[in-house]
Amino acid sequence: MGCNLRDLASPENIELDSLSGKRVGVDAFLTAFQFLTTIRDRSPQGDGGPLKAQNGKVVSHLMGFLNRTTTLLSKGIKPVFIFDGKAPELKADEIAIRRARREESERIHKEALEAGDFALAQKMAPRIMHYSQEMVDETKHLLDLLGVPWVVAKAEGEGQAAVMAAKGQLDIVATQDWDALLYGTPHLVRNLMSDGSKQHGRVVRAQTIDLNQMLETHGLNREQLIDLAIMIGTDFHPGIKGIGPKTGIKLIKQYGSIEAICQEKDKQVPERLDEIREIFLNHPAVDVADEDLQLGQIDVKGLVQFLQVERQFSQRRMDNELDKLRDVGLIREGGQRSLFSF
């Protein structure tokens, strides 16, 4: 999830309607994991895994993407889903740590099922979810049928989105990953894809964070924010022991850079520091033509074939989602394909 900048931010709750007309880059991979870990088998003897159709096909990711994407479209929002590309080499250690944690969770999950401890199995299930290439391809196909553009990043999805936002191709980046701010997105929205749901008895609301406002509040520039994040800990470095957000802000404001802080406090300068800085300041990104970000047509027949016939979605579910689009004039009566009218 990158560096946690929660203590530095002052998020403001927003209504989805306020984003009408905005082109929003959505972190597809984090969104997918959100769906896979929440839309799952919680039956008394369920394994806690994602929901499947009777034919054995996993459908949790498709249920989530369909529901939330139609909601965004019905609010006049123009989503662009950004999929991760190849992880940067600097992230290798973090990926190895995550893999080890997952393997341990898989062991516990398997043993729990064998012992009939379904409560433990369901607790461990979210930790072993895997967004397979087949699921990725299915998600892209669903988005094509909805006429919604998607982009495969050169490296990190939130980094690609941030670069596009900084260039003006996107108005907002929507992700739970705070690193999008380090990559330079002017505006971050969190909880976009869970707005209105309930967690721990509370209703989740979308929240916006303005990068420039955050920098001004703390008297930092972006380079200093990146240095602060590296000291706290990112996917590319575990951080400097003993330095958290509050201490880090004081130190970075007093001394200006990691090198100066390490010299003053007799700490070791992080390895490959300049490379880490560079990946945040100039994240590798694919070039995307503006015309490739335009909303297309909704293929109702294709959606019915893919979801209702091949993935066994119920008629009620299909009606509920397509009616959102009909209610705002995005689908003509009779189910004919309609160009988006934004």
C-alpha atoms as a printed R data frame, in Angstrom:
    type eleno elety resid chain resno       x       y       z
1   ATOM     1    CA   MET     A     1   0.000   0.000   0.000
2   ATOM     2    CA   GLY     A     2   3.028   2.250  -0.111
3   ATOM     3    CA   CYS     A     3   3.760   4.985   2.407
4   ATOM     4    CA   ASN     A     4   1.030   5.890   4.892
5   ATOM     5    CA   LEU     A     5   0.653   9.674   4.753
6   ATOM     6    CA   ARG     A     6  -2.614   9.697   6.708
7   ATOM     7    CA   ASP     A     7  -1.115  11.712   9.565
8   ATOM     8    CA   LEU     A     8  -0.114  14.484   7.135
9   ATOM     9    CA   ALA     A     9  -3.386  14.765   5.232
10  ATOM    10    CA   SER     A    10  -6.652  16.524   5.992
11  ATOM    11    CA   PRO     A    11  -9.168  14.574   3.879
12  ATOM    12    CA   GLU     A    12 -12.503  16.179   3.080
13  ATOM    13    CA   ASN     A    13 -15.642  14.104   2.598
14  ATOM    14    CA   ILE     A    14 -17.299  14.613  -0.774
15  ATOM    15    CA   GLU     A    15 -20.430  13.493  -2.593
16  ATOM    16    CA   LEU     A    16 -19.914  11.523  -5.786
17  ATOM    17    CA   ASP     A    17 -22.133  14.012  -7.613
18  ATOM    18    CA   SER     A    18 -19.430  16.649  -7.099
19  ATOM    19    CA   LEU     A    19 -17.188  14.665  -9.459
20  ATOM    20    CA   SER     A    20 -19.647  14.823 -12.352
21  ATOM    21    CA   GLY     A    21 -17.854  15.609 -15.597
22  ATOM    22    CA   LYS     A    22 -14.456  14.752 -14.129
23  ATOM    23    CA   ARG     A    23 -12.136  12.203 -15.712
24  ATOM    24    CA   VAL     A    24 -11.016   9.959 -12.880
25  ATOM    25    CA   GLY     A    25  -8.116   7.510 -13.076
26  ATOM    26    CA   VAL     A    26  -9.000   4.475 -10.967
27  ATOM    27    CA   ASP     A    27  -6.369   2.112  -9.559
28  ATOM    28    CA   ALA     A    28  -7.714  -1.142 -11.027
29  ATOM    29    CA   PHE     A    29  -5.607  -3.608  -9.040
30  ATOM    30    CA   LEU     A    30  -6.366  -2.200  -5.596
31  ATOM    31    CA   THR     A    31 -10.015  -1.942  -6.605
32  ATOM    32    CA   ALA     A    32 -10.024  -5.587  -7.664
33  ATOM    33    CA   PHE     A    33  -8.551  -6.716  -4.356
34  ATOM    34    CA   GLN     A    34 -11.192  -4.671  -2.567
35  ATOM    35    CA   PHE     A    35 -13.895  -6.627  -4.361
36  ATOM    36    CA   LEU     A    36 -12.215 -10.017  -3.985
37  ATOM    37    CA   THR     A    37 -11.754  -9.580  -0.240
38  ATOM    38    CA   THR     A    38 -15.263  -8.287   0.475
39  ATOM    39    CA   ILE     A    39 -17.463 -10.156  -2.005
40  ATOM    40    CA   ARG     A    40 -16.694 -13.694  -0.825
41  ATOM    41    CA   ASP     A    41 -18.079 -16.904   0.619
42  ATOM    42    CA   ARG     A    42 -19.044 -16.231   4.228
43  ATOM    43    CA   SER     A    43 -21.431 -19.182   4.586
44  ATOM    44    CA   PRO     A    44 -21.089 -21.291   7.787
45  ATOM    45    CA   GLN     A    45 -18.866 -23.825   6.051
46  ATOM    46    CA   GLY     A    46 -17.462 -21.535   3.370
47  ATOM    47    CA   ASP     A    47 -13.741 -21.248   2.682
48  ATOM    48    CA   GLY     A    48 -13.860 -17.437   2.618
49  ATOM    49    CA   GLY     A    49 -12.809 -17.343  -1.036
50  ATOM    50    CA   PRO     A    50 -14.341 -15.206  -3.785
51  ATOM    51    CA   LEU     A    51 -17.853 -16.006  -4.961
52  ATOM    52    CA   LYS     A    52 -18.205 -18.352  -7.905
53  ATOM    53    CA   ALA     A    53 -20.940 -19.070 -10.417
54  ATOM    54    CA   GLN     A    54 -22.381 -22.573 -10.580
55  ATOM    55    CA   ASN     A    55 -20.015 -23.299 -13.461
56  ATOM    56    CA   GLY     A    56 -17.035 -22.648 -11.158
57  ATOM    57    CA   LYS     A    57 -16.064 -19.253 -12.587
58  ATOM    58    CA   VAL     A    58 -14.993 -16.616 -10.044
59  ATOM    59    CA   VAL     A    59 -17.366 -13.652 -10.290
60  ATOM    60    CA   SER     A    60 -16.596 -11.429  -7.273
61  ATOM    61    CA   HIS     A    61 -14.405  -9.083  -9.287
62  ATOM    62    CA   LEU     A    62 -17.013  -8.796 -12.061
63  ATOM    63    CA   MET     A    63 -19.811  -8.117  -9.573
64  ATOM    64    CA   GLY     A    64 -17.799  -5.348  -7.984
65  ATOM    65    CA   PHE     A    65 -16.560  -3.703 -11.167
66  ATOM    66    CA   LEU     A    66 -20.031  -3.803 -12.732
67  ATOM    67    CA   ASN     A    67 -21.755  -2.303  -9.708
68  ATOM    68    CA   ARG     A    68 -19.281   0.461  -9.001
69  ATOM    69    CA   THR     A    69 -18.592   1.371 -12.616
70  ATOM    70    CA   THR     A    70 -22.295   1.769 -13.419
71  ATOM    71    CA   THR     A    71 -22.600   3.912 -10.289
72  ATOM    72    CA   LEU     A    72 -19.777   6.188 -11.444
73  ATOM    73    CA   LEU     A    73 -21.258   6.476 -14.922
74  ATOM    74    CA   SER     A    74 -24.711   7.252 -13.542
75  ATOM    75    CA   LYS     A    75 -23.147  10.131 -11.563
76  ATOM    76    CA   GLY     A    76 -21.644  11.613 -14.724
77  ATOM    77    CA   ILE     A    77 -18.103  10.566 -13.776
78  ATOM    78    CA   LYS     A    78 -15.748   9.521 -16.574
79  ATOM    79    CA   PRO     A    79 -13.643   6.653 -15.231
80  ATOM    80    CA   VAL     A    80 -10.367   5.451 -16.721
81  ATOM    81    CA   PHE     A    81  -9.085   2.245 -15.114
82  ATOM    82    CA   ILE     A    82  -5.314   1.933 -14.740
83  ATOM    83    CA   PHE     A    83  -3.808  -1.560 -14.476
84  ATOM    84    CA   ASP     A    84  -0.363  -2.240 -13.022
85  ATOM    85    CA   GLY     A    85   2.473  -2.987 -15.388
86  ATOM    86    CA   LYS     A    86   5.815  -4.505 -14.414
87  ATOM    87    CA   ALA     A    87   6.797  -3.785 -10.826
88  ATOM    88    CA   PRO     A    88   9.983  -1.702 -10.486
89  ATOM    89    CA   GLU     A    89  13.103  -3.657  -9.583
90  ATOM    90    CA   LEU     A    90  13.409  -1.495  -6.470
91  ATOM    91    CA   LYS     A    91  10.248  -3.177  -5.163
92  ATOM    92    CA   ALA     A    92  11.701  -6.690  -5.271
93  ATOM    93    CA   ASP     A    93  12.334  -6.923  -1.529
94  ATOM    94    CA   GLU     A    94   8.810  -5.753  -0.691
95  ATOM    95    CA   ILE     A    95   7.315  -8.231  -3.144
96  ATOM    96    CA   ALA     A    96   9.346 -11.039  -1.586
97  ATOM    97    CA   ILE     A    97   8.072 -10.102   1.869
98  ATOM    98    CA   ARG     A    98   4.487 -10.071   0.643
99  ATOM    99    CA   ARG     A    99   4.963 -13.451  -1.051
100 ATOM   100    CA   ALA     A   100   6.290 -14.980   2.162
101 ATOM   101    CA   ARG     A   101   3.348 -13.617   4.132
102 ATOM   102    CA   ARG     A   102   0.920 -14.978   1.589
103 ATOM   103    CA   GLU     A   103   2.506 -18.433   1.617
104 ATOM   104    CA   GLU     A   104   2.264 -18.544   5.395
105 ATOM   105    CA   SER     A   105  -1.383 -17.447   5.212
106 ATOM   106    CA   GLU     A   106  -2.076 -20.134   2.611
107 ATOM   107    CA   ARG     A   107  -0.615 -22.755   4.949
108 ATOM   108    CA   ILE     A   108  -2.798 -21.624   7.847
109 ATOM   109    CA   HIS     A   109  -5.867 -21.415   5.587
110 ATOM   110    CA   LYS     A   110  -5.359 -24.943   4.292
111 ATOM   111    CA   GLU     A   111  -4.830 -26.379   7.767
112 ATOM   112    CA   ALA     A   112  -7.902 -24.567   9.070
113 ATOM   113    CA   LEU     A   113 -10.097 -26.059   6.352
114 ATOM   114    CA   GLU     A   114  -8.709 -29.532   7.026
115 ATOM   115    CA   ALA     A   115  -9.483 -29.092  10.719
116 ATOM   116    CA   GLY     A   116 -12.968 -27.771  10.039
117 ATOM   117    CA   ASP     A   117 -12.103 -24.383  11.566
118 ATOM   118    CA   PHE     A   118 -14.080 -22.328   9.074
119 ATOM   119    CA   ALA     A   119 -13.899 -19.175  11.190
120 ATOM   120    CA   LEU     A   120 -10.102 -19.165  10.963
121 ATOM   121    CA   ALA     A   121 -10.175 -20.089   7.281
122 ATOM   122    CA   GLN     A   122 -12.437 -17.147   6.512
123 ATOM   123    CA   LYS     A   123 -10.195 -14.839   8.555
124 ATOM   124    CA   MET     A   124  -7.162 -15.881   6.525
125 ATOM   125    CA   ALA     A   125  -8.894 -15.892   3.120
126 ATOM   126    CA   PRO     A   126  -8.488 -12.163   2.347
127 ATOM   127    CA   ARG     A   127  -4.727 -12.517   2.847
128 ATOM   128    CA   ILE     A   128  -4.403 -15.091   0.071
129 ATOM   129    CA   MET     A   129  -6.567 -13.509  -2.612
130 ATOM   130    CA   HIS     A   130  -5.002 -13.481  -6.059
131 ATOM   131    CA   TYR     A   131  -6.093 -11.274  -8.945
132 ATOM   132    CA   SER     A   132  -5.170 -13.705 -11.691
133 ATOM   133    CA   GLN     A   133  -4.381 -12.815 -15.290
134 ATOM   134    CA   GLU     A   134  -7.666 -14.438 -16.294
135 ATOM   135    CA   MET     A   135  -9.527 -12.122 -13.915
136 ATOM   136    CA   VAL     A   136  -7.584  -9.140 -15.265
137 ATOM   137    CA   ASP     A   137  -8.578 -10.045 -18.830
138 ATOM   138    CA   GLU     A   138 -12.208 -10.540 -17.784
139 ATOM   139    CA   THR     A   139 -12.227  -7.120 -16.124
140 ATOM   140    CA   LYS     A   140 -10.868  -5.462 -19.258
141 ATOM   141    CA   HIS     A   141 -13.519  -7.229 -21.346
142 ATOM   142    CA   LEU     A   142 -16.250  -5.999 -19.008
143 ATOM   143    CA   LEU     A   143 -14.939  -2.434 -19.250
144 ATOM   144    CA   ASP     A   144 -14.874  -2.698 -23.052
145 ATOM   145    CA   LEU     A   145 -18.535  -3.745 -23.011
146 ATOM   146    CA   LEU     A   146 -19.324  -0.754 -20.799
147 ATOM   147    CA   GLY     A   147 -17.429   1.570 -23.116
148 ATOM   148    CA   VAL     A   148 -15.006   2.517 -20.370
149 ATOM   149    CA   PRO     A   149 -11.326   3.081 -21.269
150 ATOM   150    CA   TRP     A   150  -8.448   1.350 -19.519
151 ATOM   151    CA   VAL     A   151  -4.669   1.692 -19.582
152 ATOM   152    CA   VAL     A   152  -1.883  -0.747 -18.723
153 ATOM   153    CA   ALA     A   153   0.833   1.129 -16.848
154 ATOM   154    CA   LYS     A   154   4.518   0.845 -17.597
155 ATOM   155    CA   ALA     A   155   5.130   0.212 -13.891
156 ATOM   156    CA   GLU     A   156   2.956   1.141 -10.891
157 ATOM   157    CA   GLY     A   157  -0.690   1.832 -11.698
158 ATOM   158    CA   GLU     A   158  -1.037   4.735  -9.264
159 ATOM   159    CA   GLY     A   159   2.212   6.169 -10.641
160 ATOM   160    CA   GLN     A   160   0.917   6.021 -14.216
161 ATOM   161    CA   ALA     A   161  -2.321   7.679 -13.137
162 ATOM   162    CA   ALA     A   162  -0.457  10.412 -11.274
163 ATOM   163    CA   VAL     A   163   1.705  11.183 -14.301
164 ATOM   164    CA   MET     A   164  -1.412  11.425 -16.465
165 ATOM   165    CA   ALA     A   165  -3.078  13.690 -13.893
166 ATOM   166    CA   ALA     A   166  -0.034  15.953 -13.738
167 ATOM   167    CA   LYS     A   167  -0.200  16.226 -17.550
168 ATOM   168    CA   GLY     A   168  -3.881  17.170 -17.382
169 ATOM   169    CA   GLN     A   169  -5.192  13.966 -18.963
170 ATOM   170    CA   LEU     A   170  -6.952  13.031 -15.721
171 ATOM   171    CA   ASP     A   171  -8.633  15.353 -13.247
172 ATOM   172    CA   ILE     A   172  -8.327  13.037 -10.260
173 ATOM   173    CA   VAL     A   173  -6.585   9.836  -9.213
174 ATOM   174    CA   ALA     A   174  -8.732   7.417  -7.214
175 ATOM   175    CA   THR     A   175  -6.803   4.914  -5.114
176 ATOM   176    CA   GLN     A   176  -6.281   3.874  -1.512
177 ATOM   177    CA   ASP     A   177  -2.550   4.159  -2.077
178 ATOM   178    CA   TRP     A   178  -1.101   7.344  -0.615
179 ATOM   179    CA   ASP     A   179   1.883   6.997  -2.937
180 ATOM   180    CA   ALA     A   180  -0.174   8.670  -5.669
181 ATOM   181    CA   LEU     A   181   0.595  11.960  -3.891
182 ATOM   182    CA   LEU     A   182   4.316  11.200  -3.938
183 ATOM   183    CA   TYR     A   183   4.040  10.499  -7.666
184 ATOM   184    CA   GLY     A   184   2.584  13.978  -8.075
185 ATOM   185    CA   THR     A   185  -1.161  13.725  -8.576
186 ATOM   186    CA   PRO     A   186  -2.647  17.148  -7.777
187 ATOM   187    CA   HIS     A   187  -5.838  15.555  -6.417
188 ATOM   188    CA   LEU     A   188  -6.321  12.188  -4.734
189 ATOM   189    CA   VAL     A   189  -9.682  10.625  -3.930
190 ATOM   190    CA   ARG     A   190  -9.848   7.723  -1.503
191 ATOM   191    CA   ASN     A   191 -12.831   5.421  -0.911
192 ATOM   192    CA   LEU     A   192 -14.291   6.209  -4.330
193 ATOM   193    CA   MET     A   193 -15.071   2.562  -5.024
194 ATOM   194    CA   SER     A   194 -16.482   1.868  -1.565
195 ATOM   195    CA   ASP     A   195 -18.460   5.073  -1.039
196 ATOM   196    CA   GLY     A   196 -21.770   4.327   0.667
197 ATOM   197    CA   SER     A   197 -20.768   0.896   1.958
198 ATOM   198    CA   LYS     A   198 -20.494   0.082   5.641
199 ATOM   199    CA   GLN     A   199 -17.296  -0.807   7.469
200 ATOM   200    CA   HIS     A   200 -17.120  -1.419  11.198
201 ATOM   201    CA   GLY     A   201 -20.633  -0.006  11.584
202 ATOM   202    CA   ARG     A   202 -19.858   3.255   9.775
203 ATOM   203    CA   VAL     A   203 -20.798   4.457   6.321
204 ATOM   204    CA   VAL     A   204 -17.744   4.941   4.124
205 ATOM   205    CA   ARG     A   205 -17.499   8.272   2.313
206 ATOM   206    CA   ALA     A   206 -15.280   9.305  -0.572
207 ATOM   207    CA   GLN     A   207 -12.595  11.721   0.531
208 ATOM   208    CA   THR     A   208 -10.432  14.147  -1.391
209 ATOM   209    CA   ILE     A   209  -6.880  15.248  -0.619
210 ATOM   210    CA   ASP     A   210  -5.273  18.231  -2.346
211 ATOM   211    CA   LEU     A   211  -1.499  17.847  -2.761
212 ATOM   212    CA   ASN     A   212  -0.655  21.544  -2.837
213 ATOM   213    CA   GLN     A   213  -2.823  22.222   0.196
214 ATOM   214    CA   MET     A   214  -1.078  19.439   2.118
215 ATOM   215    CA   LEU     A   215   2.347  20.780   1.181
216 ATOM   216    CA   GLU     A   216   1.416  24.330   2.185
217 ATOM   217    CA   THR     A   217  -0.051  23.169   5.497
218 ATOM   218    CA   HIS     A   218   3.228  21.553   6.490
219 ATOM   219    CA   GLY     A   219   5.566  24.025   4.795
220 ATOM   220    CA   LEU     A   220   7.081  21.401   2.508
221 ATOM   221    CA   ASN     A   221   7.856  21.097  -1.161
222 ATOM   222    CA   ARG     A   222   7.273  17.866  -3.089
223 ATOM   223    CA   GLU     A   223  10.926  16.821  -2.899
224 ATOM   224    CA   GLN     A   224  10.845  17.168   0.884
225 ATOM   225    CA   LEU     A   225   7.576  15.206   1.043
226 ATOM   226    CA   ILE     A   226   9.242  12.394  -0.878
227 ATOM   227    CA   ASP     A   227  12.247  12.450   1.474
228 ATOM   228    CA   LEU     A   228   9.865  12.377   4.427
229 ATOM   229    CA   ALA     A   229   8.059   9.382   2.961
230 ATOM   230    CA   ILE     A   230  11.327   7.514   2.382
231 ATOM   231    CA   MET     A   231  12.257   8.062   6.020
232 ATOM   232    CA   ILE     A   232   8.851   6.803   7.181
233 ATOM   233    CA   GLY     A   233   9.035   3.819   4.849
234 ATOM   234    CA   THR     A   234   7.824   3.058   1.316
235 ATOM   235    CA   ASP     A   235   7.531   0.019  -0.958
236 ATOM   236    CA   PHE     A   236  11.093   0.770  -2.052
237 ATOM   237    CA   HIS     A   237  12.738   1.186   1.366
238 ATOM   238    CA   PRO     A   238  11.684   0.120   4.885
239 ATOM   239    CA   GLY     A   239  12.447   3.543   6.315
240 ATOM   240    CA   ILE     A   240  14.813   4.879   8.957
241 ATOM   241    CA   LYS     A   241  14.317   3.346  12.384
242 ATOM   242    CA   GLY     A   242  12.927   5.761  14.953
243 ATOM   243    CA   ILE     A   243  11.525   8.270  12.464
244 ATOM   244    CA   GLY     A   244   7.750   8.514  12.100
245 ATOM   245    CA   PRO     A   245   5.586  11.200  10.475
246 ATOM   246    CA   LYS     A   246   5.699  13.752  13.321
247 ATOM   247    CA   THR     A   247   9.421  13.434  13.979
248 ATOM   248    CA   GLY     A   248  10.096  13.277  10.245
249 ATOM   249    CA   ILE     A   249   8.329  16.567   9.544
250 ATOM   250    CA   LYS     A   250  10.315  18.368  12.221
251 ATOM   251    CA   LEU     A   251  13.578  16.955  10.922
252 ATOM   252    CA   ILE     A   252  12.925  17.602   7.239
253 ATOM   253    CA   LYS     A   253  11.853  21.194   7.955
254 ATOM   254    CA   GLN     A   254  14.925  21.764  10.094
255 ATOM   255    CA   TYR     A   255  17.565  20.090   7.933
256 ATOM   256    CA   GLY     A   256  15.983  20.007   4.461
257 ATOM   257    CA   SER     A   257  17.055  16.574   3.206
258 ATOM   258    CA   ILE     A   258  17.663  12.977   4.206
259 ATOM   259    CA   GLU     A   259  21.430  13.354   3.782
260 ATOM   260    CA   ALA     A   260  21.553  16.312   6.167
261 ATOM   261    CA   ILE     A   261  19.343  14.538   8.711
262 ATOM   262    CA   CYS     A   262  21.420  11.363   8.620
263 ATOM   263    CA   GLN     A   263  24.617  13.351   9.064
264 ATOM   264    CA   GLU     A   264  23.185  15.290  12.010
265 ATOM   265    CA   LYS     A   265  21.598  12.259  13.688
266 ATOM   266    CA   ASP     A   266  24.388   9.809  12.882
267 ATOM   267    CA   LYS     A   267  22.159   7.522  10.824
268 ATOM   268    CA   GLN     A   268  22.933   5.616   7.648
269 ATOM   269    CA   VAL     A   269  21.738   7.181   4.386
270 ATOM   270    CA   PRO     A   270  19.248   4.815   2.689
271 ATOM   271    CA   GLU     A   271  20.749   2.715  -0.087
272 ATOM   272    CA   ARG     A   272  19.893   3.724  -3.658
273 ATOM   273    CA   LEU     A   273  18.372   6.940  -2.348
274 ATOM   274    CA   ASP     A   274  18.627   8.835  -5.622
275 ATOM   275    CA   GLU     A   275  16.957   5.968  -7.511
276 ATOM   276    CA   ILE     A   276  14.058   5.930  -5.053
277 ATOM   277    CA   ARG     A   277  13.648   9.676  -5.360
278 ATOM   278    CA   GLU     A   278  13.716   9.431  -9.137
279 ATOM   279    CA   ILE     A   279  10.991   6.774  -9.304
280 ATOM   280    CA   PHE     A   280   8.681   9.133  -7.406
281 ATOM   281    CA   LEU     A   281   9.695  12.333  -9.199
282 ATOM   282    CA   ASN     A   282   9.749  10.879 -12.731
283 ATOM   283    CA   HIS     A   283   7.815   7.639 -12.648
284 ATOM   284    CA   PRO     A   284   8.046   5.637 -15.887
285 ATOM   285    CA   ALA     A   285   4.762   5.852 -17.777
286 ATOM   286    CA   VAL     A   286   3.325   4.878 -21.137
287 ATOM   287    CA   ASP     A   287   2.121   7.637 -23.436
288 ATOM   288    CA   VAL     A   288  -1.641   7.612 -23.853
289 ATOM   289    CA   ALA     A   289  -3.436   9.499 -26.616
290 ATOM   290    CA   ASP     A   290  -6.265  11.758 -25.455
291 ATOM   291    CA   GLU     A   291  -8.677  10.111 -27.872
292 ATOM   292    CA   ASP     A   292  -8.049   6.757 -26.192
293 ATOM   293    CA   LEU     A   293  -9.500   8.133 -22.964
294 ATOM   294    CA   GLN     A   294 -12.927   8.888 -24.404
295 ATOM   295    CA   LEU     A   295 -15.976   6.955 -23.230
296 ATOM   296    CA   GLY     A   296 -17.393   4.624 -25.855
297 ATOM   297    CA   GLN     A   297 -20.591   2.685 -26.371
298 ATOM   298    CA   ILE     A   298 -22.442   0.411 -24.008
299 ATOM   299    CA   ASP     A   299 -22.901  -3.033 -25.537
300 ATOM   300    CA   VAL     A   300 -26.020  -4.280 -23.767
301 ATOM   301    CA   LYS     A   301 -26.250  -7.529 -25.722
302 ATOM   302    CA   GLY     A   302 -22.594  -8.208 -25.056
303 ATOM   303    CA   LEU     A   303 -23.051  -7.554 -21.330
304 ATOM   304    CA   VAL     A   304 -26.003  -9.938 -21.160
305 ATOM   305    CA   GLN     A   305 -24.067 -12.645 -23.006
306 ATOM   306    CA   PHE     A   306 -20.928 -12.261 -20.913
307 ATOM   307    CA   LEU     A   307 -22.451 -11.792 -17.471
308 ATOM   308    CA   GLN     A   308 -25.889 -13.377 -17.560
309 ATOM   309    CA   VAL     A   309 -25.296 -16.276 -19.939
310 ATOM   310    CA   GLU     A   310 -21.611 -17.103 -19.388
311 ATOM   311    CA   ARG     A   311 -21.213 -15.999 -15.738
312 ATOM   312    CA   GLN     A   312 -24.776 -16.753 -14.603
313 ATOM   313    CA   PHE     A   313 -25.616 -13.315 -13.224
314 ATOM   314    CA   SER     A   314 -29.261 -13.110 -12.186
315 ATOM   315    CA   GLN     A   315 -31.821 -11.163 -14.162
316 ATOM   316    CA   ARG     A   316 -32.401  -8.970 -11.133
317 ATOM   317    CA   ARG     A   317 -28.718  -8.064 -10.835
318 ATOM   318    CA   MET     A   318 -28.511  -7.234 -14.539
319 ATOM   319    CA   ASP     A   319 -31.667  -5.120 -14.405
320 ATOM   320    CA   ASN     A   320 -30.470  -3.201 -11.355
321 ATOM   321    CA   GLU     A   321 -27.172  -2.255 -12.976
322 ATOM   322    CA   LEU     A   322 -28.476  -1.485 -16.457
323 ATOM   323    CA   ASP     A   323 -31.375   0.530 -15.048
324 ATOM   324    CA   LYS     A   324 -28.855   2.944 -13.500
325 ATOM   325    CA   LEU     A   325 -27.640   3.698 -17.000
326 ATOM   326    CA   ARG     A   326 -31.120   3.834 -18.498
327 ATOM   327    CA   ASP     A   327 -32.250   6.291 -15.829
328 ATOM   328    CA   VAL     A   328 -29.634   8.832 -16.953
329 ATOM   329    CA   GLY     A   329 -30.162   8.240 -20.663
330 ATOM   330    CA   LEU     A   330 -27.024   6.206 -21.356
331 ATOM   331    CA   ILE     A   331 -29.039   3.291 -22.750
332 ATOM   332    CA   ARG     A   332 -31.984   3.758 -25.058
333 ATOM   333    CA   GLU     A   333 -35.267   2.051 -24.361
334 ATOM   334    CA   GLY     A   334 -35.303  -1.413 -25.842
335 ATOM   335    CA   GLY     A   335 -31.686  -2.054 -24.855
336 ATOM   336    CA   GLN     A   336 -30.075  -0.657 -27.980
337 ATOM   337    CA   ARG     A   337 -26.533   0.529 -27.824
338 ATOM   338    CA   SER     A   338 -26.172   4.215 -27.081
339 ATOM   339    CA   LEU     A   339 -23.286   6.628 -27.325
340 ATOM   340    CA   PHE     A   340 -22.415   8.266 -24.011
341 ATOM   341    CA   SER     A   341 -23.876  11.758 -23.830
342 ATOM   342    CA   PHE     A   342 -21.394  13.439 -21.518
